[in-house]
């Protein structure tokens, strides 16, 4: 998303939803086993750190361009449930207009590794 902010402005996009489930890479490593970034698979805390930085860059860039940002977070019991208070403070501080917290749907047939 951070690489396409100006394109979104050119297309007259006026609102975007971003999923942000953590701001602490240690918490994120429990949620995201890996990410694909710069054509390589990255694992663990390093992956989570990169994801967090890119999400914050996107949030800041969208807000700076006058695009409304709604943040969705999935509450994962025992993983990020208490941490979402910090997530809320941070996304509010950075200018998100709404923070929506949703329950985890963790049945195995939904494809999550929390199933």
C-alpha positions as CSV (number, residue, x, y, z in Angstrom):
1,X,0.0,0.0,0.0
2,X,2.7,2.6,0.8
3,X,4.0,2.3,-2.7
4,X,0.7,3.3,-4.3
5,X,-0.5,6.2,-2.2
6,X,-0.2,8.8,-5.0
7,X,-2.0,6.5,-7.4
8,X,-4.9,6.3,-4.9
9,X,-5.1,10.1,-4.9
10,X,-5.0,10.2,-8.7
11,X,-7.9,7.7,-8.8
12,X,-9.9,10.0,-6.3
13,X,-10.1,7.2,-3.7
14,X,-11.5,9.0,-0.6
15,X,-11.4,6.2,2.0
16,X,-9.4,3.0,2.6
17,X,-9.6,0.2,5.1
18,X,-6.4,-1.3,6.5
19,X,-6.2,-4.4,8.7
20,X,-3.8,-3.8,11.6
21,X,-3.7,-6.6,14.2
22,X,-0.6,-5.5,16.1
23,X,2.0,-2.7,16.6
24,X,4.5,-4.8,18.6
25,X,6.5,-7.1,16.3
26,X,6.7,-9.7,19.1
27,X,2.9,-10.0,19.1
28,X,2.9,-9.9,15.4
29,X,5.2,-12.9,15.1
30,X,2.6,-14.9,16.9
31,X,0.0,-13.9,14.3
32,X,2.0,-13.9,11.0
33,X,4.3,-16.8,10.5
34,X,5.9,-15.0,7.4
35,X,5.4,-12.2,4.9
36,X,6.5,-11.9,1.3
37,X,8.4,-8.6,0.8
38,X,10.8,-7.5,-1.9
39,X,10.4,-10.9,-3.6
40,X,11.5,-12.9,-0.6
41,X,9.8,-14.7,2.2
42,X,10.7,-13.3,5.6
43,X,9.9,-15.0,8.9
44,X,9.3,-14.3,12.6
45,X,9.8,-11.0,14.4
46,X,11.7,-9.5,11.4
47,X,8.7,-10.1,9.2
48,X,6.4,-8.7,11.7
49,X,8.6,-5.6,12.1
50,X,8.5,-4.9,8.4
51,X,4.8,-5.5,8.2
52,X,4.2,-3.0,11.1
53,X,6.5,-0.4,9.5
54,X,4.7,-0.7,6.2
55,X,1.2,-0.5,7.8
56,X,2.2,2.6,9.7
57,X,3.7,4.2,6.6
58,X,0.5,3.5,4.7
59,X,-1.7,4.9,7.5
60,X,0.4,8.1,7.8
61,X,0.6,8.5,4.1
62,X,-3.1,8.1,3.5
63,X,-4.0,10.5,6.3
64,X,-1.4,13.1,5.0
65,X,-3.1,12.9,1.6
66,X,-6.6,13.5,3.1
67,X,-7.8,10.0,2.6
68,X,-10.0,8.7,5.4
69,X,-8.7,5.5,7.0
70,X,-10.6,2.9,8.8
71,X,-8.6,0.3,10.7
72,X,-9.9,-3.2,11.2
73,X,-8.3,-5.5,13.8
74,X,-9.1,-9.1,14.5
75,X,-9.1,-10.0,18.2
76,X,-7.3,-13.2,18.7
77,X,-7.8,-14.5,22.3
78,X,-4.5,-15.0,24.1
79,X,-2.5,-13.4,21.3
80,X,-3.5,-9.8,20.8
81,X,-6.6,-9.3,22.9
82,X,-4.9,-7.1,25.6
83,X,-2.5,-5.6,23.0
84,X,-5.4,-4.1,20.9
85,X,-5.7,-1.2,23.4
86,X,-2.2,-0.1,22.3
87,X,-3.1,-0.6,18.7
88,X,-6.2,1.6,19.2
89,X,-4.1,4.4,20.8
90,X,-1.6,4.3,18.0
91,X,-4.0,4.3,15.1
92,X,-6.1,7.0,16.7
93,X,-2.9,9.1,17.3
94,X,-2.0,8.7,13.6
95,X,-5.4,9.9,12.4
96,X,-7.5,6.8,11.7
97,X,-11.2,7.9,11.7
98,X,-12.5,4.5,12.9
99,X,-11.0,1.4,14.6
100,X,-13.2,-1.6,14.1
101,X,-12.4,-4.7,16.3
102,X,-13.8,-8.0,15.0
103,X,-13.8,-11.5,16.6
104,X,-11.6,-14.2,15.2
105,X,-13.4,-16.8,13.1
106,X,-11.1,-19.7,13.7
107,X,-12.8,-22.8,12.4
108,X,-10.3,-24.9,10.4
109,X,-12.4,-24.8,7.3
110,X,-11.8,-21.0,7.2
111,X,-8.1,-21.6,6.6
112,X,-6.5,-19.9,9.6
113,X,-3.7,-21.5,11.5
114,X,-5.7,-20.7,14.7
115,X,-8.4,-23.1,13.7
